[in-house]
Amino acid sequence: MTTFALLSVIVSLAALFGFVSYRLLRLPTSIGTTVLSLAGAGAILLVGRTLPGLHAIAGQTVGGIDFNAVVLHGMLAFLLFAGAMGLDLEELRRQNVEVLALSLAATAISTVTVGFLLRWVLLAVGIKLSLMGALLFGALISPTDPIAVLEMLRRVGAPKTLEAQLAGESLFNDGVGAVIFFALVEASTTGALPTPGRFVGLLLLKSVGAICLGAGLGWVTHRLLMEVNDYKVEVLLTLAVAMGGYALADTLRLSAPIEAVVAGLLMGGPIRELAMSTRTQEHVDTFWELLDDILNVVLFLLLGLELLVLPIAPRYLVAGLLAVPVVLAARLVSVWGTVRGISLVRHVAPSTVAVLTWGGLRGGLAVALALSLPRTMGPERNLLLVATYVVVVFSILVQGLTIERLLGRLGLRSAREVA
């Protein structure tokens, strides 16, 4: 199948599933698309028992899609940039302490907690997992997924304070999680864990470098925008900084997600007001909102179809089901500990821990990281991949569908509406 034919099939399925989600299922498009793609993949697996040729063709087609490259080195550039553009920069500034603490401390605490707790739980049921493997799982599953979180925040009435905390954390903790994850991947091949100093050095190098690059490219784009008054050219310039900045950060081995977030924040904040006319702002907003929505649907479709190529085995599914409460418990511990520390210097609402814990969704980014695990890990890689997939599906379908109800019970949706 040619690349164009494959893209045509993906977009057509995304459009069809989006239509069915809206008209029949009455579910949010992303969640409905995930449900339908999982159902379709499951049906192919069942029918494939009697018609193995069907499963082979579908599996070969889906297997030909490099999910890791599509997400980490493609979609993420657009989705992070668009998500950052839509954030309230002033509210994010007011929540800077909370966002920084959640991005750094909560991610690190969750990584260690997930690793040790999952290893102990699996050993209790007779499933062996190395400490390195457990810590790798903790590193890839602990960062909240910005794509899933931002999509969820758009459709629920979270208060602005909590929205800034959840969105800000999800946008910035990818850089932290990625540094920890790839440092552990390197350690898995050398056999020696990196020292805390190396972790901090890598984090500073990749994050600070990415921030400077994103800010520099934002400034250059601002100067270019000031010289034109044509919305078509200006939309193209925002597209250039989103794609070019991400690719350049990747090439320089900086944190491309953080670069995209910084550039997006600048484009949606001061640069937008100073360099764009009202008409241009409307066109830029429409373009990025539409692109964001389309890519979200495609991403959740691909996520569901990945079921066709997973190395499913009973013990892997058991590990995945046990990983769900482990990840939630680690999220609770990390958020509670971080919020307790913040409460010493700032007032924190009593409901903050509950909302941040349940609203910390995982998504396609975790699956993409799991797919980048070294194949030399053997069966452990398959176990971690299936466990990641189970946690992500639970997060999107269960947490994503019930967070609005949680906000209602806590009386937070009405608070946002009144505001």
N, C-alpha and C positions, 0 to 999 in steps of 0.2 A: 504493500500500500504506500502510495506517495505521501509526502509530508502534507501537501494540500488536501488530499483525500482524508487523511487522518484528522487534520484540523476541522474539515467539514463535518465529519462524523461527531467530533467532540462538541462543536458549537451547536449542531443540530440537536444532539441529545440534551445539551444544556438548555436550549430553548424549549424543547418538549417537556422536560422535567420541570422547568420553571413555570410553564403554562399549567401543567397538572397540579403543581403545588399551590398555585394561586386559585385556580378554578375549582378543584375537587378536594384536595387535602386541607385547604385553608390554613396552611402552615407558612411560616417565614420561608422565603425562597431558598435560602441556603440550607436550612434544616430539611425542607421538603425534598430538595435535590439530593441531599445525602441519603435520606430514607429511600428514595426511589432508586438511586444508584446501587445502594447496598442490596435492595430487594432484587434488582436486575442481576447483579453479580451472584447473589445467592441462588437465584433460579437457574442461572447458567451452570453453577456448580452441581446442583441437583440433577438437572437434565443431562449434564455431562457424564453422569454415571452410566447412562444408557447410550448416550451419543458422545463418546469421548472426543470425536472430531470437533464438535462445537466448542467444548471447553478448550481444546488445544488452539483453535483459531482465535477465540476471544482472549485467552491468556497470552498468546503470542503478540496480539495487537496491543494489549495493555502493557505487556512487558517491554514493548518497544519504546514506550514513553519513559524517558529518564525523569522520574518524579523529583528526584533530588535536584537535578539541574534546572528543571522547569520552575520549581519553587524558589530554591536558594539563589539561583543565578538568572532569574527571569521575573516571575510574577511579583516576588517580594519587593523589587525596586518600585514598581508602580503602586502596589497596595500600601506600602509603608509611607511613600511620599503623599499619596492621596489621603491616607488616614491622618498624617501629621498636619496637612493643610487644613483639615476640618476641625482641628482642636482649638479650643479657646486658650490662646497663649497667655493671656493675663491670669486666667484661673490656674493654668499650669504653673506659672511663676509663684502664685500664692501657695501651691501645694508642692513646692520644690523639695522641701525636706522629706515629706512623705514619699514622693516618687523616687528620690535618690535612695532612701533607706530600703524601700521595697525592692528596688532594682538590684541593689548590692547585697544587703544583709539577708533579706528574705530568700533570694535565689540561692545564696551560698548555704544557708541553714537548711533549706529544703533539699538541696542536692545531697548533702551528707545524711540527712534524716531518711530520705527515700532509700539511699544506698544501703545503709546498715539495717533498716527496718525490713526492706524487701528481702534481703539476703536471709535474715533470721526467719521470716515468715515462710519463705520457700523451703528452707532447710527443715522446718517443722513438718512439712508435708512430703518430704523426701525428694525435693527438686534442688539439685546443687547449682549454685551460681557463684562465680568467683567474686571477690570483693571489687576487683577492677570493673567487671561487668556490671555489678550493682551500682557502682558509682557513675559509670557511663550512663546508665539508665536514669539515674537521679539528675545528671547534668542535662540530658536532652528533654526530660519531661518537666523539670521544675520551672523553666521560664514560661510565663503565660503567653499564649499565642496572640500577637497583635491583630491578625486578620479575624480570628474568631471573636476576640473581645470587642473590637471596634464594630463589627457587624452586629453583635448583640447589643451594644450600647446605643446604636442607632434606632433600635426598635423598642427599647424599654425606657421607662421614665426615671432613670437614675438621677439623683440630685447632682448638681454640677460639681460639688466637691468630690463625691465618690467617683463620678465619671472621669474627672481629671486624674484621680489617683489610679484607677484601674487602667485607663487608656495610657497614661504616662508610664506606668510601670511596664505594661505590655510592650510599649514601643522601645523602651530603653533596656529592659532586662535581657533582650535577645543578645546584645553585645556581651553582657556578662556571662550568660549561659554558653554562648558559642566559644568564648575564650576558655572557660572551664572544660567544655566538652572536647575541644580539639587538643587541649593540653593533655587531657586524659587519654585520648586516642593515641597521641604520640607516646605517652607513658606505657600504653599497652603493648607497643612494639619494642620499647627499650627495656621495659621491666622495672623502671624506677619512677616513683611518683614525683612530680615537680614540687619544688619547695614553695611555701607560701610566698616567699619573695619573688619567685619566678611568676607565680600567678598574678601577683599585684603588678609586676613589671609589664607583663603581656597585656593586662587589662588597661593600664595607663597608656601604653604605646598605641594599642589598637583603637581605644576609645577616644583619647585626646586627639590623636592624629585624624580620626574620622570626624570629630567635631570641628577641627580646624579646616579640614577639606570641605565639609558641608557648608560652613560659614563663608569660606572664601569663594566657593562657587556661587553661593547665594548672593554675595556682594557683586560679583562679576555680572550675574544675570540681572541684578537690580540696575546696574549701570546701562546694560543693553536695553532693558525695558523702558528706561527713561528716554531713550532716543527714538522710540517708535510709538505710534498710536494706531496700530492695526491689530485687532484682536486675533487674527489668524496667525500673524507672526509671533505675537506674545504667547499664545497657547503653545505654539511650536517651541518657543524658548523654555517654557516650563517643562515640556516633554523632554527637551534636550538635557536640562539639568537633572531631571529624575533618572534618565537612562545613563547619561554620560558620567554623572557623579558616582552612581552605584558601580558601574563597570570600572571606573578609575580606582575607586576604593578597593574593589576586588583585586585589581592588578597590583596595587601597592600593599596588599595583604593587611589592609586596615579593616575595621568593622564596617562593612558596607551597609548593614541595617541602620546603624547609628548615623552614618553619613546621610542616608536617605531621610531619616527623621529630622535631622537638623535642617537640611535644605528645605524640606516640606514645611517645617514650622516657620521658617523665614518667609517662604513664599505665601503662606497663609496669614502671616501677621503683618509686620511693618512694611515689607516690600509690596504687598498687595495694596495697602492703603496709599503708599507714597508714589508708586510707579504705574498703577493701573487705573484706567478710567472705569466708571461704573459699568459701562457696557462690556468692557474687557473682563471685569470681575465676574459678571454674570456668565459670560461664555466660558471662562476658565473653570468656574464652579460646575457648570453643566457638563463640560468635557470630562473633568476628573471624577465627578460623581457617577457618570455613566460608565466610564472605563472601570472604576472601582467595582461597581455592581456586576458588570459582565464578568470580570476576572474572578470575583468571589464565587459566582455560580459555577464557573468552569472549574475552579479549584476544588470546591466541595464535590462536584461530579467526579473528578479524578480521584479524590480521596476515597469515595465509595467504591469505585471500580478497582482500586488497589487490592481489594479483597480477592480478586481473581488470581493474583500472583503471590499471595501470602503463603509461606510454608506452614500451613495449618496442621497442628497435631494436638491430641487431647491434653498433653502436659503443658504445651504452650498456651492453650486456652485457659487452663487452670491458673497458670502464672499470671495471665492477663487479668483474670477476674480478681485474683488476690491483690494485684497491683493497684486496682481502683481504690479500695479503702486505704491502702498504704499511701498513695499519692495525696488523697484528700486529707489524711491525718497529718502528713508532712506539711501540706499547705497551711493547715490550721495552726500547727506549731510555729511555723516560720512567720506567719502573719501575726499571730498573737504576740510572739516575742518581739517582733519589730514594732508593732503598734504600742506595746507596753513601754518600749524605750522612747518612742515619739511622745507618748502621753506625759512624760516627765518635763517636756519643754513646751508642748502645745496641747490644746484641748482636742480630744478625739471623741467622736460620738460613739455611744455604746454599741451601735449596730454595725460599726465599721468592720470589725473582725468577721462577722457573719457574711456580709456582702462581699468583702474582698476574697474570702475563702471560697465561697460558692461561685462567685463571678470570675474567678481565675481560670478561664477556659484554656484547654489545649487544642491544637488543631494540626493543620497540614505541615507546619514547620517542624513539629516533633517527629512526624513520620519521615520527613525529608532528612532530618539528622540521623534517624535510626537507619535509614537506607545507606547512609555514608559510613556506617560502622565497617571496620575491616573484615573482609571475608575470611581472613585467617582465624577469626574467633570461632569459626565452625558452628556447631549447634547452638552455642550461646547467642550468636548473632540472630539466629532465627527466633529464639525464645524472646529476646529483647524487642525484635521487630513486631512480633505478634502482640506482646504485652503493651507496647506503645500504641498499636492500632486499637486495641480494646479500650485503653484509657481514653484515647482521643474520641472514639465513637461515643463512649459514655458521656464524656464532657460535652460534646456538641449536642447530642440528642436529649440527655437527661438534664444536665445543668443548664444548657442553653434554653431549654423549653420551660424550666421552672424558676429561673432567676426573676422573671417578672412577677410571679406569684409571691416569691420571697420579699421583694420590694414592697408589694402591696400589704403583706402581713406586717411588715415593719413600719408601715405608714410613710414610706419614703417616696412613693410615686406621687401621692397627693401633695407632698411637700414640694416636689419639683414643679408640679403643675401650678401651684399657688405662686411660686417664685417666678 
